[in-house]
Amino acid sequence: MKQIFYILIICVLATSCSYFKSADDRAPIARVNDAYLYKEDIEDVVPKGASKEDSTLLVNAYVDRWARQLLLMDGALVNLSEEKQNEFSKLVEQYRNDLYIKAYLEGLVKKNIDTIVQADEAKVFYEANKESFKLNDDLLQFRYISLPLNPIDVDSIKNRFKRFNVKDKRYLDSISVQFKSYSLNDSIWIKYSQVAEKVPVITLENKNQLLKKSNYVQLKDSLNLYLVQVNDVRLQNDYAPLDYVNTSIEQIVINKRKLELIKQLKNDITKDAIKNNEFQIYN
């Protein structure tokens, strides 16, 4: 922690050399030894519209921090050995270099990276790493409707919900204002825990009813009637469906490309430097 503290102080001082200038014809508002703080140095400290009292507090706090940093730095330079100061200076220089290099490489990668992952590439990656995609939770593709008990035209709603052709879906959408809640998008995978939140009448006792493929379930509590149609199920420890993990796979593939591209860019930069006589190693 002490090393990090000293490094941060050195960073502040190193980046502030041109900021804190020696006294000149300007009127300073504060001084610490040979370092001066001027009015223009604090112009951005106070936001527009701040009251006089708030402005005074902000400026005073800023001046105190400025003075404290310089005083601590002076104390550090007096009390730290030359060996330790040199060590910290090297760390600061390395940190600065790392920041510049990271920003430079990120810019090159952003410009050159291919962020399109084709379906066949995602499938190859999925098959090669299938053991990494085992489920920690049950998954379902399902649709459901929550209705008040004894709704009007309930038989028609049930029939349309189970048959669920294009006209049926359009009809159910058109009368959805009558539903307490509903979800008719049965092509996406949802965790069982999320299903239980949507359909609170589901319990451990009737869970097995739900976790069956191509299964219609009708449940009710004291207030609502629930119509549930399960299209497909993946149980815990089964392999996750490709379409469920596809987004994660795409990100993994792109990150892998980034690492490979960074490695290639580093090699190309070195080769070009040698070719252009900008980099030589002497025996």
C-alpha positions in Angstrom: 0.0 0.0 0.0 2.9 2.4 0.8 4.4 1.8 -2.6 1.1 2.5 -4.3 0.7 5.7 -2.3 4.1 7.0 -3.2 3.7 6.1 -6.8 0.4 8.0 -7.0 2.0 11.0 -5.4 4.9 10.9 -7.9 2.4 10.6 -10.8 0.5 13.7 -9.6 3.8 15.6 -9.4 5.1 14.3 -12.7 1.9 15.4 -14.5 1.8 18.7 -12.7 5.2 20.1 -13.4 3.9 22.4 -16.1 0.7 23.1 -14.2 2.3 24.5 -11.1 4.6 27.3 -12.2 7.0 29.5 -10.4 5.8 32.9 -9.4 5.6 35.4 -12.2 3.7 38.6 -12.8 0.4 36.9 -12.0 -1.0 37.1 -8.5 -0.9 33.7 -6.8 -3.7 32.5 -4.5 -1.5 30.0 -2.7 2.1 28.9 -2.4 3.9 25.8 -1.2 7.7 26.4 -1.2 8.5 27.2 -4.8 5.2 26.1 -6.3 2.4 28.6 -6.8 -1.3 28.2 -7.5 -3.1 30.8 -9.6 -6.7 31.9 -10.1 -6.8 30.4 -13.6 -5.7 27.0 -12.2 -9.0 26.7 -10.3 -11.4 28.1 -12.9 -13.0 24.6 -13.5 -13.3 23.7 -9.8 -16.5 25.6 -9.2 -19.5 24.5 -11.4 -21.7 27.2 -13.0 -24.6 28.4 -10.8 -22.9 27.5 -7.5 -23.7 29.8 -4.6 -21.0 31.9 -3.1 -20.8 29.7 0.0 -20.5 26.5 -2.1 -17.9 28.1 -4.3 -15.8 29.1 -1.3 -16.0 25.6 0.2 -15.0 24.0 -3.1 -12.1 26.3 -3.7 -10.8 25.9 -0.1 -11.0 22.2 -0.3 -9.2 22.2 -3.7 -6.4 24.4 -2.3 -6.0 22.2 0.8 -5.7 19.1 -1.4 -3.2 20.8 -3.7 -1.1 22.0 -0.7 -1.3 18.6 1.1 -0.1 16.7 -2.0 2.9 19.0 -2.5 3.8 18.9 1.2 3.6 15.1 1.3 5.7 14.9 -1.9 8.3 17.2 -0.4 8.4 15.0 2.7 8.7 11.9 0.6 11.6 13.3 -1.4 13.4 14.3 1.8 12.8 11.0 3.6 12.9 8.4 0.9 16.3 7.0 -0.1 17.6 7.8 -3.6 17.4 4.1 -4.4 13.7 4.0 -3.4 13.0 7.2 -5.4 14.7 5.7 -8.5 12.6 2.5 -8.0 9.4 4.5 -7.9 10.4 6.7 -10.9 10.9 3.5 -13.0 7.5 2.3 -11.9 5.9 5.6 -12.8 7.6 5.5 -16.2 6.5 1.9 -16.8 2.9 2.8 -15.8 3.0 5.8 -18.2 4.3 3.6 -21.0 1.7 0.9 -20.3 -1.1 3.4 -20.5 0.1 4.8 -23.9 0.7 1.3 -25.3 -2.7 0.0 -24.2 -4.5 3.0 -25.7 -2.5 2.6 -29.0 -3.1 -1.1 -29.3 -6.8 -0.7 -28.5 -7.1 1.8 -31.3 -5.4 -0.5 -33.8 -7.5 -3.4 -32.7 -10.8 -1.4 -32.9 -9.8 -0.4 -36.5 -8.8 -3.9 -37.7 -10.9 -6.4 -35.7 -13.6 -8.4 -37.4 -16.5 -8.5 -35.0 -18.7 -10.7 -37.1 -18.9 -14.3 -35.8 -20.5 -16.6 -38.4 -23.0 -19.2 -37.3 -20.8 -22.1 -38.4 -17.8 -20.7 -36.5 -20.0 -20.3 -33.3 -21.2 -23.9 -33.7 -17.6 -25.3 -34.1 -16.6 -23.5 -31.0 -19.7 -24.7 -29.1 -19.0 -28.4 -30.1 -15.3 -28.1 -29.2 -16.1 -26.6 -25.7 -19.4 -28.3 -25.0 -18.4 -29.3 -21.4 -18.0 -25.6 -20.5 -21.7 -25.0 -21.4 -23.4 -27.3 -18.9 -26.4 -25.7 -17.2 -26.6 -24.6 -13.6 -30.4 -24.2 -13.8 -33.3 -25.7 -15.7 -34.3 -23.9 -18.9 -37.6 -23.7 -20.6 -39.2 -22.4 -23.8 -42.7 -21.6 -22.8 -45.6 -19.2 -23.1 -48.2 -18.4 -20.5 -51.3 -16.4 -19.7 -52.6 -15.3 -16.3 -56.3 -14.7 -16.2 -58.8 -13.8 -13.5 -60.8 -16.8 -12.3 -63.9 -17.5 -14.5 -63.0 -15.2 -17.4 -65.4 -14.5 -20.3 -64.9 -16.9 -23.3 -62.4 -19.0 -21.4 -62.8 -22.1 -23.6 -62.0 -20.0 -26.8 -58.9 -18.6 -25.1 -57.7 -22.0 -24.0 -58.2 -23.5 -27.5 -56.4 -20.6 -29.2 -53.6 -20.7 -26.6 -53.0 -24.4 -27.2 -53.3 -24.3 -31.0 -51.4 -21.0 -31.3 -51.3 -20.5 -35.0 -50.8 -17.0 -36.5 -54.4 -16.0 -36.2 -54.6 -17.3 -32.7 -51.6 -15.3 -31.6 -52.9 -12.2 -33.2 -56.2 -12.7 -31.4 -54.6 -13.3 -28.0 -52.5 -10.2 -28.5 -55.6 -8.2 -29.3 -57.4 -9.2 -26.0 -54.2 -9.1 -23.8 -55.7 -6.2 -21.9 -57.9 -8.8 -20.1 -54.9 -10.7 -18.9 -53.3 -10.2 -15.5 -49.9 -11.0 -17.1 -48.7 -12.9 -20.1 -45.8 -13.9 -22.4 -46.4 -15.3 -25.8 -42.8 -15.4 -27.0 -42.1 -19.1 -26.7 -38.9 -19.1 -28.8 -36.5 -17.8 -26.1 -35.0 -19.8 -23.3 -35.8 -18.8 -19.7 -34.4 -20.1 -16.4 -36.9 -22.0 -14.3 -36.3 -19.5 -11.4 -37.6 -16.7 -13.7 -40.5 -18.8 -14.8 -41.5 -19.3 -11.2 -41.5 -15.5 -10.7 -43.8 -15.0 -13.7 -46.1 -17.9 -12.6 -46.0 -17.8 -8.8 -48.4 -20.7 -8.4 -45.6 -23.0 -9.5 -44.3 -25.0 -6.5 -41.8 -27.8 -5.9 -44.8 -30.1 -5.9 -45.9 -29.2 -9.4 -42.5 -28.4 -10.8 -42.3 -31.8 -12.5 -45.4 -31.0 -14.5 -43.7 -28.0 -15.9 -40.4 -29.6 -16.8 -41.8 -31.8 -19.6 -41.4 -31.1 -23.3 -44.5 -30.2 -25.3 -46.7 -30.1 -22.2 -49.8 -28.0 -21.5 -50.4 -27.2 -17.9 -53.3 -25.4 -16.3 -52.9 -24.1 -12.7 -54.8 -21.8 -10.5 -54.7 -20.1 -7.1 -57.3 -18.2 -5.2 -57.2 -15.3 -7.6 -55.9 -16.3 -11.0 -56.0 -19.0 -13.6 -52.7 -19.8 -15.3 -52.4 -21.4 -18.8 -48.9 -22.6 -19.5 -47.6 -24.3 -22.7 -44.0 -25.7 -22.4 -42.4 -26.2 -25.8 -38.9 -27.5 -24.8 -36.9 -28.1 -21.7 -33.2 -28.4 -20.8 -32.5 -29.7 -17.3 -29.7 -28.8 -14.9 -26.4 -30.4 -16.0 -27.7 -30.8 -19.6 -25.8 -28.9 -22.3 -27.1 -25.4 -22.8 -28.7 -24.9 -26.2 -26.5 -23.1 -28.7 -28.9 -20.3 -29.2 -28.9 -19.7 -25.4 -25.1 -19.3 -25.2 -24.5 -17.9 -28.6 -24.0 -14.3 -27.4 -21.4 -15.5 -24.9 -19.7 -17.6 -27.6 -19.5 -14.6 -29.9 -17.8 -12.5 -27.2 -15.3 -15.3 -26.4 -14.4 -15.7 -30.1 -14.0 -11.9 -30.5 -11.8 -11.6 -27.4 -9.7 -14.5 -28.7 -9.4 -12.6 -32.0 -8.3 -9.5 -30.1 -5.5 -11.4 -28.3 -4.3 -12.9 -31.6 -4.5 -9.6 -33.4 -2.5 -7.8 -30.6 0.2 -10.5 -30.8 0.3 -10.1 -34.6 0.5 -6.3 -34.3 3.3 -6.4 -31.9 5.3 -8.8 -34.1 4.6 -6.7 -37.2 5.7 -3.5 -35.5 9.0 -5.1 -34.5 9.5 -6.6 -38.0 8.8 -3.2 -39.6 11.2 -1.5 -37.3 14.0 -3.9 -38.1 13.2 -3.6 -41.9 13.3 0.2 -41.7 16.5 0.1 -39.7 14.7 1.7 -36.7 15.5 -1.2 -34.4 18.9 -2.9 -34.1 20.5 -5.4 -31.6 24.3 -5.0 -31.3 26.4 -8.0 -30.5 
